[in-house]
Amino acid sequence: MSMSENPERLLRIAEVQNLTGLQRSSIYRLIQEDRFPHPLKLSERASAWRESAVCTWIAERIAGRPA
């Protein structure tokens, strides 16, 4: 499968906050602690996260939580 058939979405910080329910400061603290996916550097002032990495992180939190 080529990238044009199923490209990986890149999420900016506002989308990551919306998906996770976390504030910007919490996301960056978790990144520093290696407990959240690191962003990709798009340019000097822009970063984004792979949607799949964020969704995997969310799924792991759900799986590790008692029902």
Secondary structure, 3 states (H helix, E strand, C coil): CCCCCCCCCEECHHHHHHHHCCCHHHHHHHHHCCCCCCCEECCCCCEEEEHHHHHHHHHHHHHCCCC
